[in-house]
Amino acid sequence: MRRFPPHRLVCLTEETVETLYLLGEQDRIVGVSGYAVRPAEVRSKPRVGAFTSARIDKILALEPDLVLAFSDLQADIVRELAKAGVAVHLFNQRDLAGIFAMIRTVGALIGASDRAEALARSLESRIAEVARASQSSRRPRVYFEEWNDPMIAGIGWVSELIEIAGGEDVFAHLRGAAGARDRIVSSDDVVAARPEVILASWCGRKVVPRQIAERPGWASLPAVAGGRIVEIKSPLILQPGPAALTDGLDAIRAALGHSSMQQ
């Protein structure tokens, strides 16, 4: 890192972008992932790549003091940046505890620990409030589909949010799996689980409920028979950051028949 606190930040995923905006530190952001859409103002920031690929030359031209990356899927990008002498922090949060740790760590990295702590605590309070409001509700069985071919069940933080929202994740036992390949489920697995609600978010691809409903043997599923197949947009739920804890959680609650909570 060239200086502390760093003044020029590049964010390779959206959750750190949104965290910085919520901390009031958006002016430090000089480059973002092409998938960054929250908040809307971020669209004016220079784009430096997709998720698993990046324009190293563009990043270097921005002269960042620090690049914020996420997961093993960006390991190749991180390696190239490190070879070029760029300071990088690679996050790898896969559950709610990890999301809160990410928020606090971002704050520490930029010299805004007090504000980051306040943000994390406010989001933790909101999560606790939603959990309390959901305690007395009947808990419908929920299948969350992160991808359709192969079928991939929900990652850790999604599974936790389903339970906080008042549902029962039918594949909760897979939430701790290290990678998507370890959360692959079969059609027979889903049929046997008999979900009452199907939530789907196909990593940026539009969900087609009819395709889900027409899968062989699925017509008798309570979720299909009851017409409870609901798409949740990827930026709301598949980014392990503030969006999932707010709008993403509210979207799950709405799909389960509950009213949203005030932020």
C-alpha positions as a Markdown table, in Angstrom:
| # | Residue | x | y | z |
|---|---|---|---|---|
| 1 | Met | 0.0 | 0.0 | 0.0 |
| 2 | Arg | 1.4 | 3.4 | -1.0 |
| 3 | Arg | -0.1 | 5.4 | 1.8 |
| 4 | Phe | -2.4 | 5.1 | 4.8 |
| 5 | Pro | -5.2 | 5.6 | 4.7 |
| 6 | Pro | -5.4 | 4.6 | 1.0 |
| 7 | His | -6.9 | 7.3 | -1.2 |
| 8 | Arg | -7.3 | 5.5 | -4.5 |
| 9 | Leu | -9.3 | 2.2 | -4.3 |
| 10 | Val | -10.3 | -0.3 | -7.0 |
| 11 | Cys | -13.2 | -2.7 | -6.1 |
| 12 | Leu | -13.4 | -5.9 | -8.1 |
| 13 | Thr | -16.8 | -6.9 | -6.6 |
| 14 | Glu | -19.9 | -5.0 | -5.6 |
| 15 | Glu | -20.2 | -5.6 | -1.9 |
| 16 | Thr | -17.1 | -3.6 | -1.1 |
| 17 | Val | -18.3 | -0.8 | -3.4 |
| 18 | Glu | -21.7 | -0.6 | -1.6 |
| 19 | Thr | -19.9 | -0.7 | 1.8 |
| 20 | Leu | -17.7 | 2.2 | 0.9 |
| 21 | Tyr | -20.7 | 4.3 | -0.3 |
| 22 | Leu | -22.5 | 3.5 | 3.0 |
| 23 | Leu | -19.4 | 4.7 | 4.8 |
| 24 | Gly | -19.4 | 7.9 | 2.8 |
| 25 | Glu | -16.1 | 7.1 | 1.2 |
| 26 | Gln | -17.2 | 6.7 | -2.4 |
| 27 | Asp | -14.8 | 9.5 | -3.6 |
| 28 | Arg | -11.9 | 7.1 | -2.9 |
| 29 | Ile | -13.2 | 4.6 | -5.5 |
| 30 | Val | -11.4 | 5.0 | -8.8 |
| 31 | Gly | -12.4 | 1.8 | -10.5 |
| 32 | Val | -15.1 | -1.0 | -10.1 |
| 33 | Ser | -16.2 | -4.3 | -11.5 |
| 34 | Gly | -18.6 | -4.2 | -14.5 |
| 35 | Tyr | -21.2 | -5.9 | -12.2 |
| 36 | Ala | -21.3 | -3.1 | -9.7 |
| 37 | Val | -24.8 | -1.6 | -9.9 |
| 38 | Arg | -25.5 | -0.5 | -6.2 |
| 39 | Pro | -25.9 | 2.3 | -5.6 |
| 40 | Ala | -27.0 | 3.7 | -8.9 |
| 41 | Glu | -24.3 | 6.4 | -8.7 |
| 42 | Val | -21.6 | 3.8 | -9.1 |
| 43 | Arg | -22.4 | 3.6 | -12.8 |
| 44 | Ser | -20.2 | 6.7 | -13.4 |
| 45 | Lys | -17.1 | 5.0 | -12.0 |
| 46 | Pro | -14.5 | 3.5 | -14.5 |
| 47 | Arg | -15.1 | -0.2 | -15.2 |
| 48 | Val | -12.0 | -2.4 | -15.0 |
| 49 | Gly | -13.3 | -5.9 | -15.7 |
| 50 | Ala | -15.9 | -8.6 | -15.1 |
| 51 | Phe | -15.9 | -11.0 | -12.1 |
| 52 | Thr | -13.3 | -13.6 | -13.1 |
| 53 | Ser | -11.4 | -11.4 | -15.6 |
| 54 | Ala | -10.0 | -7.9 | -15.4 |
| 55 | Arg | -8.1 | -5.4 | -17.4 |
| 56 | Ile | -4.8 | -5.3 | -15.5 |
| 57 | Asp | -3.6 | -2.4 | -17.7 |
| 58 | Lys | -6.7 | -0.4 | -16.8 |
| 59 | Ile | -6.2 | -1.1 | -13.1 |
| 60 | Leu | -2.6 | -0.1 | -13.2 |
| 61 | Ala | -3.4 | 3.1 | -15.1 |
| 62 | Leu | -5.6 | 4.2 | -12.2 |
| 63 | Glu | -2.7 | 4.0 | -9.8 |
| 64 | Pro | -4.6 | 2.4 | -6.9 |
| 65 | Asp | -3.3 | 2.4 | -3.4 |
| 66 | Leu | -5.3 | -0.7 | -2.7 |
| 67 | Val | -7.4 | -3.2 | -4.7 |
| 68 | Leu | -10.3 | -5.0 | -2.9 |
| 69 | Ala | -11.0 | -8.5 | -4.4 |
| 70 | Phe | -13.1 | -11.5 | -3.5 |
| 71 | Ser | -12.7 | -15.3 | -3.4 |
| 72 | Asp | -10.5 | -17.9 | -5.1 |
| 73 | Leu | -12.3 | -17.1 | -8.4 |
| 74 | Gln | -10.2 | -13.8 | -8.5 |
| 75 | Ala | -7.0 | -15.5 | -7.5 |
| 76 | Asp | -5.4 | -15.1 | -11.0 |
| 77 | Ile | -6.3 | -11.4 | -11.0 |
| 78 | Val | -4.8 | -10.9 | -7.6 |
| 79 | Arg | -1.6 | -12.7 | -8.6 |
| 80 | Glu | -1.1 | -10.5 | -11.6 |
| 81 | Leu | -1.7 | -7.4 | -9.5 |
| 82 | Ala | 0.7 | -8.6 | -6.8 |
| 83 | Lys | 3.4 | -9.2 | -9.5 |
| 84 | Ala | 2.9 | -5.6 | -10.6 |
| 85 | Gly | 3.5 | -4.4 | -7.1 |
| 86 | Val | -0.1 | -3.5 | -6.2 |
| 87 | Ala | -1.4 | -3.9 | -2.7 |
| 88 | Val | -4.5 | -6.2 | -2.7 |
| 89 | His | -6.8 | -7.4 | 0.1 |
| 90 | Leu | -8.7 | -10.6 | -0.9 |
| 91 | Phe | -11.9 | -11.2 | 1.0 |
| 92 | Asn | -13.6 | -14.6 | 1.1 |
| 93 | Gln | -16.7 | -14.3 | 3.2 |
| 94 | Arg | -19.3 | -17.1 | 2.7 |
| 95 | Asp | -21.6 | -16.5 | 5.7 |
| 96 | Leu | -23.2 | -13.7 | 7.7 |
| 97 | Ala | -20.4 | -13.5 | 10.2 |
| 98 | Gly | -18.0 | -13.1 | 7.3 |
| 99 | Ile | -20.1 | -10.3 | 5.8 |
| 100 | Phe | -20.0 | -8.4 | 9.0 |
| 101 | Ala | -16.2 | -9.0 | 9.3 |
| 102 | Met | -15.8 | -7.7 | 5.8 |
| 103 | Ile | -17.5 | -4.5 | 6.6 |
| 104 | Arg | -15.4 | -3.9 | 9.7 |
| 105 | Thr | -12.2 | -4.9 | 7.8 |
| 106 | Val | -13.0 | -2.4 | 5.0 |
| 107 | Gly | -13.3 | 0.3 | 7.6 |
| 108 | Ala | -10.0 | -0.7 | 9.2 |
| 109 | Leu | -8.2 | -0.7 | 5.9 |
| 110 | Ile | -9.3 | 2.9 | 5.0 |
| 111 | Gly | -9.0 | 4.4 | 8.5 |
| 112 | Ala | -12.8 | 4.5 | 9.1 |
| 113 | Ser | -13.2 | 1.9 | 11.8 |
| 114 | Asp | -15.7 | 3.8 | 13.9 |
| 115 | Arg | -18.1 | 4.3 | 11.0 |
| 116 | Ala | -17.7 | 0.7 | 9.9 |
| 117 | Glu | -18.4 | -0.5 | 13.4 |
| 118 | Ala | -21.6 | 1.6 | 13.5 |
| 119 | Leu | -22.7 | 0.3 | 10.1 |
| 120 | Ala | -22.1 | -3.3 | 11.1 |
| 121 | Arg | -23.9 | -2.9 | 14.3 |
| 122 | Ser | -26.9 | -1.3 | 12.6 |
| 123 | Leu | -27.1 | -4.2 | 10.1 |
| 124 | Glu | -26.7 | -6.7 | 12.9 |
| 125 | Ser | -29.6 | -5.1 | 14.7 |
| 126 | Arg | -31.8 | -5.2 | 11.6 |
| 127 | Ile | -31.0 | -8.9 | 11.2 |
| 128 | Ala | -31.9 | -9.6 | 14.8 |
| 129 | Glu | -35.2 | -7.6 | 14.4 |
| 130 | Val | -36.2 | -9.6 | 11.3 |
| 131 | Ala | -35.3 | -12.9 | 13.1 |
| 132 | Arg | -37.5 | -11.9 | 16.1 |
| 133 | Ala | -40.4 | -10.9 | 13.8 |
| 134 | Ser | -40.2 | -14.3 | 12.1 |
| 135 | Gln | -40.1 | -16.5 | 15.2 |
| 136 | Ser | -43.9 | -16.9 | 15.5 |
| 137 | Ser | -44.5 | -17.6 | 11.8 |
| 138 | Arg | -44.9 | -21.0 | 10.2 |
| 139 | Arg | -41.7 | -22.0 | 8.5 |
| 140 | Pro | -42.3 | -23.0 | 4.9 |
| 141 | Arg | -39.8 | -25.4 | 3.3 |
| 142 | Val | -37.6 | -23.4 | 0.8 |
| 143 | Tyr | -35.4 | -24.5 | -2.1 |
| 144 | Phe | -33.0 | -21.7 | -3.3 |
| 145 | Glu | -31.6 | -22.3 | -6.7 |
| 146 | Glu | -28.3 | -20.4 | -7.4 |
| 147 | Trp | -27.9 | -22.0 | -10.9 |
| 148 | Asn | -30.0 | -24.2 | -13.1 |
| 149 | Asp | -27.6 | -26.4 | -15.0 |
| 150 | Pro | -26.4 | -28.1 | -12.9 |
| 151 | Met | -28.8 | -27.2 | -10.2 |
| 152 | Ile | -26.9 | -25.5 | -7.3 |
| 153 | Ala | -28.4 | -24.8 | -3.9 |
| 154 | Gly | -27.9 | -21.6 | -2.0 |
| 155 | Ile | -24.5 | -20.5 | -0.6 |
| 156 | Gly | -24.0 | -20.0 | 3.2 |
| 157 | Trp | -25.3 | -16.5 | 3.7 |
| 158 | Val | -28.3 | -17.2 | 1.5 |
| 159 | Ser | -29.2 | -20.3 | 3.6 |
| 160 | Glu | -28.9 | -18.3 | 6.8 |
| 161 | Leu | -31.0 | -15.4 | 5.5 |
| 162 | Ile | -33.8 | -17.9 | 4.5 |
| 163 | Glu | -34.0 | -19.1 | 8.1 |
| 164 | Ile | -33.8 | -15.5 | 9.5 |
| 165 | Ala | -36.7 | -14.6 | 7.1 |
| 166 | Gly | -38.8 | -17.4 | 8.5 |
| 167 | Gly | -38.2 | -20.2 | 6.1 |
| 168 | Glu | -36.6 | -23.7 | 6.3 |
| 169 | Asp | -33.8 | -24.2 | 3.8 |
| 170 | Val | -34.3 | -27.8 | 2.5 |
| 171 | Phe | -30.5 | -28.0 | 1.7 |
| 172 | Ala | -29.2 | -26.2 | 4.8 |
| 173 | His | -26.7 | -29.1 | 5.3 |
| 174 | Leu | -24.9 | -27.8 | 2.2 |
| 175 | Arg | -24.4 | -24.2 | 3.4 |
| 176 | Gly | -20.9 | -24.8 | 4.6 |
| 177 | Ala | -19.7 | -26.2 | 1.3 |
| 178 | Ala | -16.5 | -24.6 | 0.1 |
| 179 | Gly | -17.5 | -24.2 | -3.5 |
| 180 | Ala | -20.5 | -24.3 | -5.8 |
| 181 | Arg | -19.6 | -27.8 | -7.1 |
| 182 | Asp | -20.2 | -29.0 | -3.6 |
| 183 | Arg | -23.7 | -27.6 | -3.5 |
| 184 | Ile | -24.9 | -29.4 | -6.7 |
| 185 | Val | -28.2 | -31.1 | -6.2 |
| 186 | Ser | -30.2 | -33.5 | -8.4 |
| 187 | Ser | -33.8 | -33.2 | -9.5 |
| 188 | Asp | -34.6 | -36.2 | -7.4 |
| 189 | Asp | -33.1 | -34.4 | -4.4 |
| 190 | Val | -35.4 | -31.5 | -4.8 |
| 191 | Val | -38.4 | -33.7 | -5.4 |
| 192 | Ala | -37.7 | -35.6 | -2.3 |
| 193 | Ala | -37.3 | -32.4 | -0.3 |
| 194 | Arg | -40.8 | -31.2 | -1.4 |
| 195 | Pro | -40.2 | -27.4 | -1.1 |
| 196 | Glu | -43.2 | -25.2 | -0.6 |
| 197 | Val | -41.4 | -22.2 | -2.0 |
| 198 | Ile | -38.8 | -22.1 | -4.7 |
| 199 | Leu | -36.5 | -19.0 | -4.8 |
| 200 | Ala | -34.1 | -18.7 | -7.8 |
| 201 | Ser | -31.3 | -16.3 | -8.7 |
| 202 | Trp | -29.3 | -17.5 | -11.6 |
| 203 | Cys | -26.1 | -15.5 | -11.2 |
| 204 | Gly | -27.1 | -12.6 | -13.5 |
| 205 | Arg | -29.2 | -14.7 | -15.9 |
| 206 | Lys | -33.0 | -14.1 | -16.0 |
| 207 | Val | -35.0 | -16.8 | -14.2 |
| 208 | Val | -37.8 | -18.4 | -16.1 |
| 209 | Pro | -40.3 | -19.9 | -13.6 |
| 210 | Arg | -42.0 | -21.9 | -16.4 |
| 211 | Gln | -38.8 | -23.8 | -17.0 |
| 212 | Ile | -38.6 | -24.7 | -13.4 |
| 213 | Ala | -42.2 | -25.7 | -13.2 |
| 214 | Glu | -42.0 | -28.0 | -16.3 |
| 215 | Arg | -39.1 | -30.1 | -15.0 |
| 216 | Pro | -40.0 | -33.8 | -15.1 |
| 217 | Gly | -41.6 | -34.8 | -11.8 |
| 218 | Trp | -41.9 | -31.3 | -10.4 |
| 219 | Ala | -45.6 | -30.7 | -11.1 |
| 220 | Ser | -46.6 | -32.3 | -7.8 |
| 221 | Leu | -44.2 | -30.2 | -5.7 |
| 222 | Pro | -46.1 | -27.9 | -3.3 |
| 223 | Ala | -44.1 | -24.9 | -4.6 |
| 224 | Val | -45.0 | -25.6 | -8.2 |
| 225 | Ala | -48.6 | -26.6 | -7.6 |
| 226 | Gly | -49.1 | -23.4 | -5.5 |
| 227 | Gly | -47.3 | -21.1 | -8.0 |
| 228 | Arg | -44.7 | -20.1 | -5.5 |
| 229 | Ile | -41.6 | -19.8 | -7.8 |
| 230 | Val | -40.0 | -16.4 | -7.2 |
| 231 | Glu | -36.9 | -14.8 | -8.8 |
| 232 | Ile | -34.7 | -12.8 | -6.5 |
| 233 | Lys | -32.3 | -10.6 | -8.6 |
| 234 | Ser | -28.7 | -11.5 | -8.3 |
| 235 | Pro | -27.4 | -8.1 | -7.1 |
| 236 | Leu | -29.8 | -8.3 | -4.1 |
| 237 | Ile | -28.9 | -11.7 | -2.8 |
| 238 | Leu | -25.7 | -13.2 | -4.4 |
| 239 | Gln | -23.4 | -10.3 | -3.3 |
| 240 | Pro | -22.1 | -11.1 | 0.2 |
| 241 | Gly | -22.5 | -7.5 | 1.5 |
| 242 | Pro | -25.1 | -4.9 | 2.6 |
| 243 | Ala | -27.5 | -5.6 | -0.2 |
| 244 | Ala | -28.1 | -9.2 | 0.9 |
| 245 | Leu | -28.7 | -8.0 | 4.5 |
| 246 | Thr | -31.3 | -5.4 | 3.5 |
| 247 | Asp | -33.1 | -5.7 | 0.1 |
| 248 | Gly | -32.1 | -9.3 | -0.3 |
| 249 | Leu | -33.6 | -10.3 | 3.0 |
| 250 | Asp | -36.7 | -8.2 | 2.4 |
| 251 | Ala | -37.1 | -10.0 | -1.0 |
| 252 | Ile | -37.0 | -13.4 | 0.8 |
| 253 | Arg | -39.5 | -12.3 | 3.4 |
| 254 | Ala | -41.9 | -11.0 | 0.7 |
| 255 | Ala | -41.6 | -14.4 | -1.1 |
| 256 | Leu | -42.5 | -16.1 | 2.1 |
| 257 | Gly | -45.5 | -13.9 | 2.6 |
| 258 | His | -44.1 | -11.5 | 5.2 |
| 259 | Ser | -44.0 | -7.7 | 5.0 |
| 260 | Ser | -40.6 | -6.1 | 4.6 |
| 261 | Met | -38.8 | -4.4 | 7.5 |
| 262 | Gln | -37.8 | -0.7 | 7.6 |
| 263 | Gln | -34.1 | -0.1 | 7.1 |
